[in-house]
Amino acid sequence: MSNSRKKIALVTGASGQDGAYLCEFLLKKKYKVIAADRRSARNTNWRFQFLNIEKNIIKEEIDLSDLGSIVKLCKEYKFDEVYNLAAQSFVKSSFTSPMSTSDINSMGVLRLLETIRYFSKKTKFYQASTSEMFGNINKKLQDETTLFYPRSPYAVSKIFAHHMVKNYRDSYGLFACCGILFNHESPLRGEEFVTRKIIKQATEVSLGLRKNILLGNIYSKRDWGFAKDYVEAMWLMLQQKKPDDYVIATEKNTSIKEFVNKVFKLLNLDIVWKGKGVNEIAVLKKNKQTVVKIDKKFFRPAEVEFLKGSYKKAKKKLGWSPKTSLDEMIKIMLKAELNNYNFNNK
């Protein structure tokens, strides 16, 4: 490849949290960025607008359930790198839509791999794997050698894709990597995800726009990082001499209950927890207003109680480590949420 030619990257699921941050990152690296989404997501441009990159990316349509649309795009652009972030990624929805979740998350990846294998063998491929694949395990820190015990159709579908990437790497010599990313959040997180839900609704409570937040299992623990840090790790994986798989995490975890405490504290609201089980509530000290309730409908059919990842390999081989602490990330998310309300109420 001549030095005068820009590298061309395809980002699938580009309008999502990770996709938007990755597009921004690649633009800064002087890539030509093709931001691809399914038709129904193409009007979801608010993240591109938030990052002020909408005019700098090339938007295309892709349907991972349609091999033809994938082949057409790959033939047209001859990608140097493909980052597959497209997925049905909301765990709870995978229980209600297991077949469509599997078609996109499993077979969609296979279609991408087959396309690269036949039409673009030199293209480097990144697959977004997930810590949800580990499920219920007793290991204190999960790493690249930890066995999988999936607890949702989402996790099962991602394991199929994860192993298929490894198989194509070993069988056909493709430069294909999986990033096993633990939970990562930001102001660009969708409102259906628990961190953004807590941030948004606690802000509404503080502004007198809402009475309380309804949550499910507040004792499940997650390893939460900052999405903007994590997209750099994706890029680093494709810059190595040899393809490999990496866990990206912070080696710390926090319960949802602790997360709630941190958010309310930063909003200068003192809360006290009372009761047990589904009757547990959080109330404001100053006026005894109930601000958090437990609702059974937010529990998963099969819960994952504990996730905490080791980024030792990523630090050693990629030179990557998390830059943003959980407290800093919450501050960033709260600031963006408050700015959003201030902007909308001018």
N, C-alpha and C positions, 0 to 999 in steps of 0.2 A: 504493500500500500504506500503510495507516495505521500510525502509530508504535507503536500498542498491540499490533499483531500480530507475533508472533515470526517471523523468517525460518525457512523450512522447508528443510532440506537432505537430499538422499538421498546416502548413501555406499554404493556397491556394492563388494563385496569388503571389507566393513567389518571382518571378523575377522582380516584380514592385518595385517602390520606398519604400512603406511602408513594403512590404513583406521582402525585403532585410534587412532593418533596424531592423525589428522584429526578423528575423532569427539571426542576430548578437546579439541582446539583449537576446534572449532566450539561445543562446549558452553560453553567459556569466553567465547565471543563471543555467548552467549545465544541460540543457534539451537535450534530443535526438530530433533533429529537422528534420522533414520531410517536405521538400520544394516541393510543388506540383504546377504544371502549366499545361495548355493545351498543346498539342503537338506542336502547332505553336509557342509557347513562350519559348520552352525549350532550344533553342539555344541563348536566350537572357541572357547571363551570366555576362555581363559587370559589373552589380551592385555587384554581389557576388565577382567578381575579385577586384573591387574598394575597398570593405570592407575586402578583403583577408579572406573570409570565405568559399570559394567554396569547399575546401577539407573537411570541417567539417560538412557539411549538407548532408542529404540523399535526392537525387532528385527522385521524382516520377511524373508520369503523371496522371492528373485528368481532366475529362471533366464534367463540371457541367450540361451539357445537357443530360448526360448519367448516369442514376441511378446506373446501374451495376458497373461502374468504381468507384463510390463513396463508394458503399457497399463493394466492393473488398478491397479497401484501408483501410477502417475502421475495417474490420474483421481481416486484416493482422496485423495491428499495435496496435489495442486497445488503441486509443488515450486518454490521460488525458484531453487534451485541443485542441480545434479546433478554429483556427482564420480564418474566411472567408474574405479574402481581394480580392478575385477574382471578377472581374466585367468588364463590358464594361464601363469604367469610364470617357471617354472623352465626355463632354456634347454635343458638336456640332455634333459628330458622331451619337448620339442617335436620332437626327432628321432625319438622312438619313437611319439609320438602327434600327427603333423602335422595330421590332419584335425580332431580335436577341438580342438586348439590354435587352428586357423584359424576354426572355427565360433564359439568364444567370443571370441577376440581381434579378429577381423575382423567377422564377421556380427553378433556381439553388439552391437558399437558401432553398426553400421548400424541395427539394430532400435531402439536407444535414440534415435538421431537421428531416425528416422522417427516415433517416438512423440512426441517433442518437437515436431517439425514439424507434426504433425496435431492434437495435443491440448493442447500447452502451449508455444506459440511464444515466450513471454516468459521461459521457464526458461533460466537460464544453465548452460552445459555445460562441464565440464572432462574432458578425456581424458588418461589417463596414457600418454604416449608414452615412448620409452626410448632411451638412448644406444646400445643394441645395434643400432639401425637403421643407424648409421654403419658398423658392421662394420669391414672392412679399408680404411682410408684413410691417405694419407700426410701429411695436414694435421696440423701440430703441435697446433693447438687447433681443436676442432670447435665450430661455432656454428650459428645458425639457417639459414645459407646453405649449409652443407656438404652435399655430395651423399651420398646413402645407398648403401651397398654391403652389404646384409644377408648374414649368414653362418649363419643358422639359420632354421628354419620360424617360430620365435618372432618374430624380427626382421622377417621378411617379413609376417607377420600384423599386426604393429604398424604397418608402413608403410601397409598398406591402410587401417587405421583412421585413421591420421594424415592421409592425403590425403582421406579421406571427410569428416572433420571440417572441413577447409579448404574442401572443395567445398560442404558444406551452409552454411557461413558465407557464402561468396561467392554461392551460388545462391539461398538462401532467407532471408538476413539473420539467421540464428541467432547468438546470442551464444555462440560455441563456441570453446574454446581448447585447445591441446595443450601440456602441459608435457613437454619432452624432458629427463627426469631422468637424470642419471648415477648410478652405483651409490651407494646410501645404506643405511646399516646402523644397527643399534641392538640392545639386548637383546631386542627383539621380533622380530628376524629369524628366519626358519625355519632349522632345523638342517641342511637340505639345501643352504643357501647357504654358500659357502666361508668367508666371514669368521666367521660364527657357528660353523661346524664347527671352524675353527681355534681360536677362543676356548674353545669347550666342551671339545674334546679335549685342548688344551694344559693346561687347568685340571685335567682328569682325570689327565694325565701328572704334573703337579705334586703331585697328591694320592695318587699311587701306584695309581690306579684303572685305568690304561691304559698300555700299553707305548709305542705310537707312533701317529702320524697318517699316513694315506694320502692323498696329493694327486696332482693331475694336472699341468698345465702351470704351474710355479711362476714362469715368466718373463713371463707375461701381466701387463700393467700396467692398473690401473683407477684412475679418479678417484672416490675414496670420500668421501662426506659423511655427515652425521648425519641420519637420517630425520626427527627431530623438527624440525630446521631446515627441511627440504624441504617439509613439509606447509603451512607458512606461505606458501610461494611459490605453492602451488596456490590457496589462498584469495585471495591478492593478485591473481592473474590475473583472477579473476571480479569484482573490485571496480573494475576500470579502466573508463574511458568506452568504449573500443573493444576488441573481442576480438582477441587475437593469440597467437602461439606463442612460447614462451621455453625456452631451454636453462637448466637449473639444475645447477650443478656447483661445483667448488672451484678449478679451474685448476691443480691439482696431481695427479700420479698416482704410484702406488706399485706395485711388483711384489708378487705373492703371497709370494715369498721374503722380501722386506723386511717385509711384514706379519707373517710368521711370526717373524722376528727381533725385532720390536718386542714381540710378545706374550710370547715367552719371556723377554725382558729384564725386562719388567714383573712377570713371575712369579719373578724372581730366579734364573733358570736360564740358565747360560752354554752356548751351543751352538756347534758348529763344523760347517761343511759339507764334505763329501768326495765325490769321484767326479764323474762327468759324465752328462748325459742321463738316461735312465730309471734309471740306477744311482746317481744322486746321493742322498745321505742327509745328515741332520743328526744329530749325536751330542752327548750331554751331555759337557762337559769333565771333570766330576768322576768319572764312572764308565764313560764310553764307551758308554752305552746309546743305541741308535739310537731317536730320537724322531720323525723324519720320514722317510718313504719315498715314492718315486714309484710310482704304479700306473697302467698304461695305460688301465684302464677309466674313469678320471676325465678322460681327454682327450676333447674334443668332436670330431666328424667334421670340422668346419671351425672352426678357432680364430680368435678375435679377439685380436690380440696387444697392441693399444695403444689406450686411450681417454683423452682429456683434454678437458674442456669449458670453454668461455668463458661466464661469466655476465655479461658486459659489458652486454648489453641488459637483463637482469633488474635489474641494479644501477641503470641509468639510468632505466628506465621504472617499475619496481616498487619501487625503493628496497630491493631484497633483496640480501643477501650472506651467505655462510655464517658462522655464529657459532662452530661447534665444530670444532676441529682434529682431524686423524686420531688423534694421540696421546691427546687428551682423549676421543675417542669410544671408543678401545680401552680406556681406563681405566674408562669408564662400563660397557662391556660386560663387562669382567673382574669388576668389582665385583658386578654383577648375577648373574653366573655363580657366583661364590664364595658370595654370599648364598644362592643357590638350593641349593647343596650343603650349606651350614651349616644351612639351614632343614629340608631333607629328612633330615638326619642327627642332628637333635636327639634 
